[in-house]
Structures are given as structure tokens and as C-alpha cells.
Amino acid sequence: MCRPDTETAATATAAASAAAASAEYGAQSDSDQYPDGIEAAGTDEDEEGEFSLDEVDLADDISITSSVYAHTWKNGRRYHKFRHGRYPLPNDEREQTREDMLHAMMMEATDGRLFFAPIVEHPQKILDLGTGTGIWAIEVANEYPGAEVTGLDLSPIQPVWLPPNLSFLVDDIEDTWLAGDNIDFVHLRNMVPILKSPVGLLRNIYDNLKPGGWVELQDVDGEVHCDDGTVPPNWPLSKFCDLLVEAFGAFGTDAHAASAGRRYLEEAGFVNIRHHALKLPYGPWPKDKTLRVIGAYYRICCEEMFPVVGAVHFPMLGWSREETEVLFALCRAAMRDPKVHAYGKMHCWSGQRPPEA
């Protein structure tokens, strides 16, 4: 099992949230977190006074022998070399910290739920595709000690201290599948927008699931949303999102793919499709305290995303380093304007392989 003294701050946050959550993991179709809009906090409320994330270090104990697999470097950031260029984001400690912070944010946004799919009570085999730091897989393995849990990723950046029912493999999830046909549940987070063929992958998943098994996709749709019209024309973050669509397209992927989850699942043959939409504020502007924490996490994660895409994606679009830095500075300032009540949206799509007749 994981050693208690090596839990990351993100894991601790998730555990605290999960303890307060309902044990019922059922889902509702097409539900939306805060469907009537998010109430903004008053201007006299101190956004930094309630909590501070500036000193959170979420990757202290992520360790693996770095010589096992080769890496390459670009603009001071480390990238995996296996299937080089397949996943155009870094795998260094800074990116690992961002991934773990996103997980902590998701635990706040979902009230401690690791997934929404109504899977069987005692699953035997679970896959986490694009596992990253492995934090989701670790928590699921602890939640279901009787299940065989496997995390797959292109980068060997996962911890060495693991639950006994968890293993990690280095592989390309869009390559040929040899996993068998007895999987109960497959999970993907922040993966669909970087897939070359989402439907092709989902068909592979379908073929390897047990009849009645489930898959769940959790992805941000890459758009700026607002319920009260406070986003001004030409808002810098809106421009950034538009450019991100263009940049992802250069890799043959779709930054807006999260919105198409239902279509992808239907084309792959899945039924009983369910949808949850989670609002992720660009900063701690909401009045609701949980949303303020989510917003604080999300703003930091967005800011950490800027240099990531600035190193590879924006040069492909012909942007100079100076032009890129100016845009990112404008985006950081924009997310600190409490008068703009903008948010991103996380789409959680789950689908079931039809049970046998």
C-alpha cells in the first residue's frame, strides 16, 4: 500500500473531499453543476484571505529512475521521447504538479467522486488511460482493493510506492489493444482533445469491456463560458482559447472535443450515455466557497498551461516569444479581474457496453 508519509497534498485534499461525499456513485443524465449560474462574491471579499495555494507543492514524492526511459528537452521543459511528438506536452516535475493540482480541483468539483459511471459494486479490472502521475489510479486502487487496476501512459513518471493491486505500463493508448475482453471500467481524463481518433479508441475500449462495462471521459471543452455577460469583447483568454484550437489542429486533434463526447460514444456503440457538466471558474470570483477554491486551483493550472503551449504550440503558429509572453501576461491579468465572471467547463461523459441479452 502507499506509505502515509508519501501522500501528496493533492491526495490528501481528495481524501478529505471523498470522506464527506456520498457513497452512492450513481449518475444522472445531462446534469450540470450550478445550472442556474454562479453567484459572484462581493468586491469587498478578499480572494486570497480564505486560502492560499501559492506554496502548495504537489509533486515532492513522485519518483522513478529517470534513466529507465530517454527524454528530450525544449525551452527548458522535459518531454517524453517514446513515440516522440505523440503527446506535445511536457512530463517534467512542473507539469506533474499541475496534473496533481487538477486532480485536487476535480475532487472539489465532484464532491469527492472519482467518477460518475454507475459501475458494478465489485469491479475486477479497471484501466486508467493517460494516467499521468497515476494519482487517480492510486485512489481507485485503494477504493477497490479487490480490483486489478492498470494505468497506461507514454511517460514513466508514476510513483514507486503503490497499492498491491495497481501497476503502470508505458504504452500508446491509440495503438493495438491486447488487454482482453474482461474489463469492468475504463477511465480517461484530459485525453480526448489530444486523441487522433477518439472514436477509434472508444471502439477498442468497447471491444475490451465486459458486456455491461462502462467507460468515462472527463475533459475540459477549451471554451470560455459566462452566465451574466461580463466577458468583454476580445477578452485575452477568449483569444487564447481560439488560438489553442488552431494549435491543436496542427497536431491533428481537437481542443473542443470534450463537447462531442456523446457523439463519439454513440458512434463507438455505447448506450445509456450520461453527462455531467462541471463549471470551473477562472479565478476565485464566485461567492460559493467551494467554487472559490476550485477557481483558485483552476487559475493556477491555466497559468501553468501558458508556458507549456508557449514552448511548442505557439511557435508552430508563427508567434515570436515576445508576442507570446505579452498575450500570456494579458491572460494572467484578465483572470484576476473579479468583475469578469468567466469559467471553463469540464464534461464528464460515461457510456455502457450493452449487457448481454
Salt bridges, closest charged atoms under 4 A:
ASP5 OD1 - ARG3 NE 3.94
ASP30 OD1 - ARG262 NH2 3.02
ASP30 OD1 - HIS275 ND1 3.62
GLU45 OE2 - LYS287 NZ 3.71
GLU47 OE2 - ARG299 NH1 3.04
GLU48 OE2 - ARG299 NH2 3.12
GLU50 OE2 - ARG292 NE 3.04
ASP92 OD2 - ARG77 NE 2.64
GLU93 OE2 - ARG78 NH1 3.86
GLU95 OE2 - ARG98 NH2 2.81
GLU121 OE2 - HIS122 NE2 3.81
ASP128 OD1 - HIS187 ND1 2.77
GLU139 OE1 - HIS103 NE2 3.31
ASP172 OD2 - ARG83 NH1 3.28
ASP172 OD2 - ARG86 NE 3.90
GLU174 OE2 - ARG86 NH2 1.88
ASP175 OD2 - ARG83 NH2 2.86
ASP184 OD1 - LYS210 NZ 3.31
ASP221 OD2 - HIS225 NE2 2.79
ASP221 OD2 - HIS347 NE2 2.99
ASP227 OD2 - LYS279 NZ 2.87
ASP228 OD2 - HIS341 ND1 2.52
GLU267 OE2 - ARG263 NH1 3.59
GLU303 OE2 - ARG336 NH1 2.16
GLU304 OE1 - ARG94 NE 2.56
ASP337 OD1 - LYS339 NZ 3.13
